[in-house]
Amino acid sequence: MLKHSPSRNRLTSLLLASLLLTLTACPGSDDPDGDGGTPVTDGGGTDGGPVDEGPAFCGDGKKHSTEACDDANTLSGDGCKSDCKEIEIGFDCPTPGQKCVVGTACGNGVVEAGDTDAGVKPEVCDDRNKADGDGCSANCKTVEEGWSCPFQGQRCRAAQCGDNIIAGDEECEDGNTTKGDGCSDICRLEPGYKCDPGQPCAKTTCGDGKREGTEQCDDGNHDMGDGCSVLCVLEPKCVNGTCEARCGDGVILPGDTTEECDDGNVRANDGCSATCKLEEGFACTRVTTAPPSSVEIPVVYRDFRGKGQPVNGKYPATVHPDFDDANGAETGIVGPLYAALGADGKPVYAKAGQTSGTTHGKVAFDQWYRDQPRDAGINVTEVGVLKLDKQGDGSYLFNNQTFFPLDTSGWVGLGLENKLNDNTGTPRNFSFTSETRYWFEFKGNEQLTFLGDDDVWVFINRKLALDLGGVHGATSGTVSLANAATVAGLGLVKGKIYEVVVFQAERHTSQSSYKLTLTNFETQRTTCESTCGDGDVDVGEQCDKGNLNGPGYGKCSLTCIWNARCGDSKIQYDAGETCDDGNTNNDDDCPNNCVYDPG
């Protein structure tokens, strides 16, 4: 048997008494709070404290402080939203318990004709606010220079790209519509550029710790897998296949419900907001990206000086013992199969205290994939991309059997190292490592194949999946995710997102090859178009009557959804409806005008 607490009963009585007082107090009387005390004039009770309004009931015709309006019903489309939390665009709701009325002033979203007899000039635009600098002036009488406002109630847009006026969703203006100069032909920043107002566009430097131009992030390093790629693009943050959505990375992860959209940027006023929420007045659709003809994945190179390099005053001070020293295949350098990456996403040296035929201890190995201070002369970092071309079987292939990406960069590019001839007599910059990463949704049929030299380690879900360690000629290895034992060892679950990391090292002055094959690239992204007001019902819109859009019963709203109307299955008594069965059948009990005909 439940026992009632006396204190709880007293609290219940107090709440009921408070509610009774709220319901029985006479509006406009000399005692509005109903307590018989001095009339409230300071917003508080007779004791100077706040008035207890009691609970809010949307639709009771009494505007609670937590409500924006209350028109005595719980219907949307008549000016007051069904939850009483918002006054709808184009309406005013001045009197609680009364019908909301169509607004008649600048900022209501309707371009009004004015009254010439009364000296009231007509409006030429109305973008639902009273602000200057967004295309439509604060009094709705002027379209500002460089802008166009074609649809009432919608955001204004740039009149044209190339007019030296930044307007609408333009990010830059360099006075032309030429591509490739930092500011595109539609006045959007091009990757790798910044365009400060009044200044020529200039290239940005990813890794300098300053987020500029199109950079989504810049954490001041060349590390991958830390949330910001070496191309200054946001990376997915995944743990055991579960990823945190990153607004602005241009990818909607499978099963993600936190992002309503993601168009690859964190700009507002383009349909998808800076927090990846859909914006009014745009038609936004999710697009599953078809496999492209090629894909590019970022790669980080770190250049070293091997023991075979000649010594003179202009070379780096440090000769690295692991490069150009010993030959021979050697597995287990980073642990057994399924060994884990370190907390920083780098391989963990597993030969400490053991004999190693090609490495010289943990300190030296830890330098392979980590940036070192430039003045230490140990390594120098370069960033690039690997372009994988689509093959006939749907896989993507990068294949370079003379893989020397640093011939004109690294220590050689700095003038601090001479090239050595390879086995064909061609001068090359030897002794370097590479690191690349990408993410995929595990489906159970993926396959990764690598052919190359020297060391290669592939990690999937942060666990070692392929070990081709040591100094050797071109060697091939495959990871098949159709293999049940491999899937179990890597801890993969279908439908989840995992990271693949490929670490490689070129450690001998003879040849270098790199052949990587990947499959199953598929992502989702969002595209948005500002279409409400063009008269066409586009994807994401319920209706569009062009400049006839506006507030009022039976009309298409300024955001291209229907206002309250006959046929919406809700009886709008204040609009004269006596029935609404949600259909257009005129031969049933409720006619098409939603007025019941008893005959």
GINORVEN-V657668 format. One line per field, one symbol per residue. ss: DSSP state (H for helix, E for strand, L for the rest). A space follows every 50 residues. Layout:
ss=???
//
This chain:
ss=LLLLLHHHHHHHHHHHHHHHHHHHLLLLLLLLLLLLLLLLLLLELLLLLE LLLLLLLLLLLLLLLLLLLLLLLLLLLLLELLLLLLELLLEELLLLLLLL EELLLLLLLLLLLLELLLLELLLLLLLLLLLLLLLELLLLLLELLLEELL LLLLLLEELLLLLLLLLLLLLLLLLLLLLLLLELLLLLELLLEELLLLLL LEELLLLLLLLLLLLLLLLLLLLLLLLELLLLLELLEEELLEEELLLLLL LLLLLLLLLLLLLLLLLLLLLELLLLLELLLEEEEEEELLLLLEEEEEEE EEELLLLLLLLLLLLLLLLLLLLLLLLEELLLLLLLLLLELLLLLLLLLL LLLLLLLLLLLHHHHLLLLLLLLHHHLLLEEEEEEEEEEELLLLLEEEEE LLLLLLLLLHHHHLLLLLLEELLLLLEELLLEEEEEEEEEELLLLLEEEE EEELLEEEEELLEEEEEELEELLLEEEEEELLLHHHHHHHLLLLLLEEEE EEEEEELLLLLLEEEEEELLLLLEEEEEEELLLLLLLLLLLLLLLHHHLL LLLLLELLLLLELLLLLLLLLLHHHLLLLLLLLLLLLLLLLLLLLLLLL
//
